[in-house]
Amino acid sequence: MEWEFTVLNAIQNIRTSFLDKLIPCITFLGQWSILWIVIAILCLASKQKRKLGISLTFNIVINTIVCNLIFKNIVQRLRPYILNESFNLIIPPEKDFFSFPSGHSMFAFGAATIIFFYNKKVGICMYLLAAMIAFSRLYLYMHFPTDVMIGSAMGVLFAIFSYKIEKHLLVKPDFHKIKTAH
């Protein structure tokens, strides 16, 4: 954990008043997964984007269960600002005290991965946004580097799983082929 505080404290060396205003806005994009939920709802409402919406919805549900309900409660790793009481937060403290894994990172990289599967150009932009959201969690002293790295990796893995669920389990049967097989 010592090396993680070294990384967090090194990030603090790049702080500026501009970044202190910008970074909370970036982290807010990942707050409560509202951005990803809105995108999923909009996609579900569109016939052309419905499969993307289904994959995003699966991913949101899986990430919520795994990250917020299981891992954070099992691991119970305290957030960096709780362990380093001398750090002055520039945003309000989180309502939960547990940092592992980073939900912001997990949800952002999960959504970016799914969007990438459906649209490469938009997906690359979403990966950039996901990286900025993940970095914001370090800048704001909300998470340790391993929280963000593992949360991001889990987000990608669960996104692949969500995408495969949508692709393989929700396939409509071809009744024409079934009838001709008899």
RAHU-V552226 format. One record per residue. N is the residue number from 0. PHI is phi in whole degrees, -180 to 180 (* if undefined). BURIAL is I if it has 24 or more other C-alpha atoms within 12 Angstrom, else O. D_CENTER is the distance of its C-alpha to the mean C-alpha in Angstrom with 2 decimals. Layout:
BEGIN
N & PHI & BURIAL & D_CENTER
N & PHI & BURIAL & D_CENTER
END
This chain:
BEGIN
0 & * & O & 22.66
1 & -61 & O & 25.21
2 & -64 & O & 23.81
3 & -71 & O & 20.43
4 & -66 & I & 22.32
5 & -62 & O & 24.16
6 & -65 & O & 21.06
7 & -59 & I & 19.82
8 & -70 & I & 23.38
9 & -65 & O & 23.79
10 & -61 & O & 20.90
11 & -64 & I & 22.84
12 & -70 & O & 25.73
13 & -97 & O & 24.17
14 & -62 & O & 23.79
15 & -138 & O & 25.66
16 & -65 & O & 26.25
17 & -63 & O & 24.61
18 & -64 & O & 21.34
19 & -63 & O & 21.64
20 & -92 & O & 21.60
21 & -74 & O & 19.04
22 & -60 & I & 16.22
23 & -61 & I & 15.99
24 & -67 & O & 15.75
25 & -66 & I & 12.80
26 & -64 & I & 10.96
27 & -62 & I & 12.25
28 & -60 & I & 10.45
29 & -97 & I & 7.17
30 & -65 & I & 9.67
31 & 55 & I & 9.95
32 & 58 & I & 7.57
33 & -59 & O & 10.96
34 & -58 & I & 10.37
35 & -70 & I & 8.68
36 & -66 & I & 11.42
37 & -63 & O & 14.02
38 & -62 & I & 13.36
39 & -61 & I & 13.60
40 & -63 & O & 16.74
41 & -62 & O & 18.27
42 & -69 & O & 17.89
43 & -63 & O & 19.38
44 & -77 & O & 22.19
45 & -103 & O & 23.05
46 & -60 & O & 25.10
47 & -71 & O & 24.17
48 & -110 & O & 20.37
49 & -59 & O & 20.47
50 & -63 & I & 19.36
51 & -61 & I & 16.16
52 & -61 & I & 15.73
53 & -66 & I & 16.54
54 & -61 & I & 14.05
55 & -62 & I & 11.18
56 & -64 & I & 12.77
57 & -55 & I & 13.16
58 & -63 & I & 9.56
59 & -62 & I & 8.74
60 & -64 & I & 11.83
61 & -61 & I & 11.33
62 & -63 & I & 8.03
63 & -62 & I & 9.92
64 & -65 & O & 12.96
65 & -69 & I & 12.00
66 & -77 & I & 9.86
67 & -78 & I & 11.58
68 & -94 & O & 14.87
69 & -103 & O & 15.69
70 & -59 & I & 14.37
71 & -60 & I & 14.37
72 & -79 & O & 17.80
73 & -80 & O & 19.21
74 & -74 & O & 18.35
75 & 52 & O & 18.85
76 & -81 & I & 18.24
77 & -70 & I & 19.21
78 & -69 & I & 17.39
79 & -57 & I & 19.16
80 & -67 & I & 20.81
81 & -76 & O & 22.37
82 & -78 & O & 23.84
83 & -111 & O & 25.00
84 & -67 & O & 26.74
85 & -81 & O & 28.25
86 & -78 & O & 25.04
87 & -98 & O & 25.15
88 & -70 & O & 21.92
89 & -105 & I & 21.64
90 & -130 & O & 19.36
91 & -63 & O & 20.06
92 & -64 & O & 19.02
93 & -68 & I & 16.25
94 & -72 & O & 17.85
95 & -99 & O & 16.76
96 & -94 & O & 18.07
97 & -101 & I & 15.83
98 & -109 & I & 13.40
99 & -110 & I & 12.67
100 & -85 & I & 10.03
101 & -73 & I & 7.65
102 & -66 & I & 5.60
103 & -55 & I & 4.46
104 & -68 & I & 3.84
105 & -62 & I & 3.06
106 & -66 & I & 1.84
107 & -66 & I & 2.92
108 & -72 & I & 4.77
109 & -65 & I & 5.43
110 & -64 & I & 6.66
111 & -60 & I & 8.30
112 & -65 & I & 9.91
113 & -64 & I & 11.28
114 & -61 & I & 12.51
115 & -60 & I & 14.04
116 & -60 & I & 15.93
117 & -94 & I & 17.51
118 & -153 & O & 18.06
119 & -60 & O & 18.04
120 & -63 & O & 18.79
121 & -66 & O & 16.17
122 & -60 & O & 13.60
123 & -62 & O & 14.76
124 & -61 & O & 14.38
125 & -68 & I & 10.76
126 & -64 & I & 10.31
127 & -64 & O & 12.32
128 & -63 & I & 10.35
129 & -61 & I & 7.08
130 & -64 & I & 9.71
131 & -67 & I & 11.20
132 & -63 & I & 8.42
133 & -62 & I & 8.13
134 & -62 & I & 11.92
135 & -59 & I & 12.34
136 & -68 & I & 11.35
137 & -75 & I & 14.14
138 & -56 & I & 16.47
139 & -84 & I & 16.35
140 & 67 & I & 17.07
141 & -87 & I & 14.44
142 & -138 & I & 13.26
143 & -82 & I & 15.21
144 & -54 & I & 14.55
145 & -68 & I & 14.29
146 & -60 & I & 11.61
147 & -72 & I & 9.42
148 & -63 & I & 10.98
149 & -71 & I & 10.81
150 & -60 & I & 7.26
151 & -63 & I & 6.57
152 & -64 & I & 9.55
153 & -63 & I & 8.85
154 & -59 & I & 5.87
155 & -65 & I & 8.70
156 & -63 & I & 11.31
157 & -69 & I & 10.29
158 & -67 & I & 9.86
159 & -60 & I & 13.33
160 & -62 & I & 14.58
161 & -63 & I & 13.59
162 & -63 & I & 15.22
163 & -67 & O & 18.20
164 & -59 & O & 18.65
165 & -62 & I & 18.93
166 & -72 & O & 21.22
167 & -105 & O & 23.45
168 & -91 & O & 23.67
169 & -107 & O & 23.96
170 & -78 & O & 26.70
171 & -75 & O & 29.67
172 & -67 & O & 32.87
173 & -90 & O & 35.44
174 & -64 & O & 38.40
175 & -62 & O & 40.76
176 & -67 & O & 40.25
177 & -66 & O & 40.64
178 & -66 & O & 43.91
179 & -76 & O & 45.36
180 & -76 & O & 44.64
181 & -85 & O & 47.20
END
